[in-house]
Amino acid sequence: MYKKNIKPFFPTGSRAIILIVMVIGIGAFFYGLDRDTSISILGLVIFLISVFTLSGRYGVQIEFMGHRYRSYLSFIYILKFGSWKDLPEIKEITISPVRHFVSKHSLKDNIYTEIFQIKLIVPDSGDPIIISRGLYGEMLIEAEDLSKKLGVPVKEF
C-alpha cells in the first residue's frame, strides 16, 4: 500500500484566516465560561470547525495487491473521501518541476527552490495520475521505489 498526502485542501492565505478564526473561537470559549454558556458553546463549535478545515488535505492511495487507487480528500487524517478506481496499466513514472520559489538570502543573493511532482503516465489517456509533490531528492527516491513496485521506468524532465 502506498499512501501520500499531496497538498492542503485550502491555500496558505485561507489557512491563515482559519487559524485566526480558531483563536477567536478559543477566546469566545474562555470568555463564555465566566459569563454565558451559549457563547462558550459557540466558541467551542467555531474551534472544532476550524480544526476540521485546517486538517483538510488532498492525497492518493495505491493498493498494489488489489490493483486499485484513489485520490482522496481527508480531514483529521482519519476521514477520507474518494472512490477507488482500477489501477490502469502504467507506461512510465515522470518527475517534473511544477513550481519555483525565490527567497531573499541577503541583499545580493536569492535562494531558488524548485518543487517537483511525480506522475503516473497512462497510455491512451491524457490524464496522468499525480502521486506526490516535494523537493527533487525526495521525489527521486519515491519514484524509484514506485518504479520497483510497478515495474515501469522513471523519466525525469
C-alpha positions, 0 to 999 in steps of 0.5 A: 500500500502506498499512501501520500498526502499531496497538498492542503485542501485550502491555500496558505492565505485561507489557512491563515484566516482559519487559524485566526478564526480558531483563536477567536473561537478559543477566546469566545470559549474562555470568555463564555465560561465566566459569563454565558454558556451559549457563547462558550458553546459557540466558541467551542463549535467555531474551534472544532470547525476550524480544526476540521478545515485546517486538517483538510488535505488532498492525497492518493492511495495505491493498493498494489495487491488489489490493483486499485487507487484513489485520490482522496480528500481527508480531514483529521487524517482519519476521514477520507473521501474518494472512490477507488478506481482500477489501477490502469496499466502504467507506461512510465513514472515522470518527475517534473518541476511544477513550481519555483520559489525565490527567497531573499538570502541577503541583499545580493543573493536569492535562494531558488527552490524548485518543487517537483511532482511525480506522475503516473503516465497512462497510455491512451489517456491524457490524464496522468495520475499525480502521486506526490509533490516535494523537493527533487531528492525526495521525489527521486527516491519515491519514484524509484521505489514506485518504479520497483513496485510497478515495474515501469521506468522513471523519466525525469524532465 
